[in-house]
Amino acid sequence: MKKYLVIGNPIEHSLSPKLHNYWIEENNIDAIYEKKEVKSEEIKNIILDFKKKNINGINVTVPFKKDIISYIDVLSPEANATQSVNTIFSDKQGSIVGHNTDIEGFEMNMLNINYNPKGKRYFILGAGGVVSSIIFTLNKLGASEILVSNRTEQKAINLKKLFPNISIVDWGEIPSFDVIINATSLGLEKNDLIDLDFSKIENNKIFYDIIYNPKETNFLKTAKKLGNITENGKLMFVYQASAAFEIWHGVKPRINDEVIKLLD
Ligand code: ATR
């Protein structure tokens, strides 16, 4: 039986095992997908296990998407451009390949919301692990402008080294935008509030929250009340998982209402 693993810290709330095991069963694949909370110093042994084929594929989540790179033999162009790896597999030569399926996840999500993403002005809140994937995708989708604001400005400055076309906005300021993306962890707790006042923004903008659990963060609740269109990150999560599944098993898994309900 093949074994797949998602590693991160914390990992308790990860829904990846539920999703992957559902698709594994649906496709009659002899495999199991588990989650493991790891400390930095344990990553080395996980990679050794992968080399020994005790583990056949790994998903990587917060906070290791960048740190894992030092254990990887070959980075896909997407992983290299974003300096972020969320999916590990072996190529025909037996090299350890690091890829980034968050890009495909976010791209598929953006293409599924009945909105033309091209030529739009995007305002991203946060500069954590997933933001390089968001910026990469928005460039690919033809964004006219990408603005990034982070409480700790240095992290936004680091992102600008990777993507010189972004502009940095002081934390607390709200520039005009077509789409705003919450990529901070504010909202994971039910009572979390982002201390920004959106009441002066014209309505009918798109408010996207990477967070999908809770389903509707206060960020999205407020946006809806103010007359905007809202979307959470559930489809991004499903599509990044589906891209990893296809790489490992050579099968495109089904995405339907039943699959999406699994994550409620
Ligand atoms: P990491 O920064 O380790 O990659 P993350 O969960 O991917 O972790 O990112 C957390 C994001 O939420 C960061 O952008 C963080 O801002 P800082 O870089 O200033 O830490 C942001 N964040 C978390 N708590 C916040 C708060 N109370 N106010 C504003 N931003 C916050």
Boltz pocket constraint, residues with backbone or C-beta under 6 A from the ligand:
constraints:
  - pocket:
      binder: B
      contacts: [[A, 62], [A, 63], [A, 125], [A, 126], [A, 127], [A, 128], [A, 129], [A, 130], [A, 150], [A, 151], [A, 152], [A, 155], [A, 183], [A, 184], [A, 185], [A, 186]]
      max_distance: 6.0
